[in-house]
Amino acid sequence: MSDQILWEETVHGGQTWSHVLERGQALRLTDVEGGANVSALFYNSKQTDERYNMPDTLKAQHIARLTEGFVLYSDMGRILCSVTQDTVGWHDPIGGTLSAAQVKAKYGEKSYQEHRNGWTQSAREGLLLELAKYSMGPRDITPTLNLFSKVQVDEAGGMHYIPGNSKAGDTVELRAEMDVLVVLAANHHPMEPGSVYAPKPVQLTVKRVAAPAADDPCRVSRPENGRGFILTERYAQ
């Protein structure tokens, strides 16, 4: 049954999450309060040395952002996920991941032992904690996709973070085209201005969805995507 919700949960600001999203399932992320950022990593769950490749994703589709109608390529030329629905319009693939050094410099250092849920943790540290559950580590971190955030590049090559890109209630939905390990950290974007550590929560919904049809918008948005779907479907058989 398509669009059958399997479960829902909330990932609070600063928390991490991981799950194997099976082919035929989709993950919907909802910005609860507005201004969220979710740093995301993607891997072939059956062979994790195949993972999201940012350069190929952008080059193959002639884009510098992710939104509805585009896909996430692996380093094997296959499609991990498709962006099937999006009310935000721009998700940042080039801004990087918040590090411990950046957290200390911008927000100060607060330990869990002393501050409990008010402690400060970087997105990179959180992603590493999740990856350790799957016997993975620092060498397995690739450039993240920063969902809900926007970074523009000017003609001189300068990168500019755009505040207020995502509003409360905005959603993005990712359909798994193979069995995909998804790893998330709900934390600040590294280029976000400000000195108050207050990452925003997101709601996650996992559901069953129909297989992509021959005229699926993600399949036909670029000629390269059609070939990517063929490679992925042959692999998944």
N, C-alpha and C positions, 0 to 999 in steps of 0.2 A: 504494500500500500504506500503510495507516494504521499509526502508531506505528513507522515505520521510522526508526531513528536515522541522521542524516546525518553528524554529527560531534559530538565533545565536546572541551572545552578548559577550562582553569582560568584565571580572572582573579584574580591575586594582589592582596593588600591594597594599596590606593593606585593600582592600575592602572585603565585605562579600556578600553572595548570598544564597537564599533558594528557593525551589520550590518543589511541589508535582509531582514527576515523576510517571506517571501512568503505570500500567502493560501493556506491549506492546510498551513501549517507551524506549529510551536509551539516555544517556548523554555522549557526547564525550568531553573530556577536552584536550586542546592543549597548550603545553608550548610555549609561543610566543617567548621569548628571550633566553630560556635556563636557567637552575638553579632555576626553580620555585618550590614552595612547596604549597600544598593546604591541609589544615587540614579539614577533612570531618567527618560528623556525619550522621547517617541513622536511620530512625524511620518508623514503620508502620504508615502511615498517618491517618488511621482510628482508631487506638488504639495505641497512642504514648508511652504507657508504654512497648510496645514491640519494642526493638531497637537493633542496631548492638551490637554483643557480640564478642569482640576480642578473649578472651580465647577459646571459642567454635569454632570460625572460624579457629584458628590455630591448635587446638587439633584435630578437626575432619578431617582436610586435611593434617596433619603431615607436616606443613610448618611454616616458620617464616617470610614470606613475601607474598605479593599479586602480582599476575601477571595474564596474560591470561590463561584461563582454570580453574580458581578458583572462589569461591563464597564468599559472605558475609553473615554469619549466624546471625539470631536474637537469642535472649535469649529464644525463644520458639522452637528452632530447625528448623525454617523455613528459607527460603532463601530470603533475601531482594534484593540483586543485584548480577549479575554475571559479571565477567570481561571477556568480549567477544573479545576485541582487545587491544593490548598493544605493543607499540614500545619501551618502557622504560625497561621493564624486571624485575623491582623491585620497589615495593611501601611499605613503612615502616608502620607496624602496632604497633610498640612497643616503639617508641621514645617519645611519649607524645605530649603535646601541649604547645606552647609558652605562658608564663604567663606575667602579668603586671610587676611583680618583675624582671623577666628576661629581659624584654625590658628596664626597667629603668637601670639595672646594665650594660647591654651590649651596649645599643644604646643611653641612656640618655632619658630624659623626655621632650617632646615637646607637648604643648597643641594645640588643634584645633583653639582656639580663637587667639592664637599668630602666629601659623605656617600654618594654613589652611591645604592644602593637604599634607604638609610636616610633619604633626604631627605623633607621634608614638602611635601605638595601638597594643596590643597583640592579638594573634589569639583567646585566651580564651575570652577576652572582646568582640571581634567581634562575636563569636559564641553565646554568651549570648544575644547580641542585636538581633540577628536573632531569637533565641529561644523565646524571649519575644513576638514576633509577633504571636506565637502559644500558648501563656499562659504557657510557660515552663520556667525553670530557672536553677540555678546551680546544683540542684540534678538530673537534666536530662542529664547532660554532662557525656558521657562515654569516654573511651579511643578512641582517634581519629585515623582514617586512614590517614597517611600523604602521599598523592599522589605525585609522582615524586621524592621522597626522598628515600635514602638507608641508613640503619643502620645495620651493621653486628655485630654479637656476637662471641667473641673468645672462646677458650676452657675453659678459666678461668671465663667466664661469663661477661667479659667486653664488653661494647657497644661502637661501633665506627661509627661515621658519615662519609660517603664516599662522598666527594665533586664531582661535575660534573656528577652526575648520569643521569640527564635528559638534553638533548640537544634541541636547538631551533627547533620547529616543531614536537617534540615527542608528541604522543597522547596515551590516555587510554580511553576505552569506557566501560561504566557500563550499563547493561541492567536491567531494573526493573522487578522483578519476582512477585511483588505485588505492590500496590500503596504505594510509598515510599516518605517520606519527606526527602529531601537531604539538608543539611546545610553545607556551605563551607566558609572557610576563607583563602584568598590568602595571606599568611604571612610566615615569616621565620620559618624554623624548629628550635625547641628549642636547638638542638645540633649543629647547623650550626656555624662555626667559623666566626670571623670578628666583627667589631664594627660599621659598617655603616648600617643604617636602609634603606634598599632598596628592599622590597619584589617585586617579579616579577609578571607580569600579566599572565592570562590564558584566552583562548578563550573557550566559552561553545557552544556546538551545541546540541539541543534537537531534536530528530527525532523519527519517528515510525520505529519499527523493527518487523521482523517475530517472532512468538512464538518459543521457543526452541523445536527442534525435538527430537525424541527418542535417536538419536546418537549425540546430542549436546555435544561438547567437555567439557563444564562445568558440564554437567550432568554425564558424564561417566569418568571423571578424577579421581574420588574417589568413592568407593561403598557408602560411607556416603552421597555423594551428590545426588545419585539416590534417596535415601530415603528422603532427604531434599526436592527435587523437588516434590515428591509425596505428602508430607505434605503441601507444598506451593500451589500446584495446587488444592488440595481438599479444602483448605481454600479460594482460589480465586474464586471458582465456585459460 
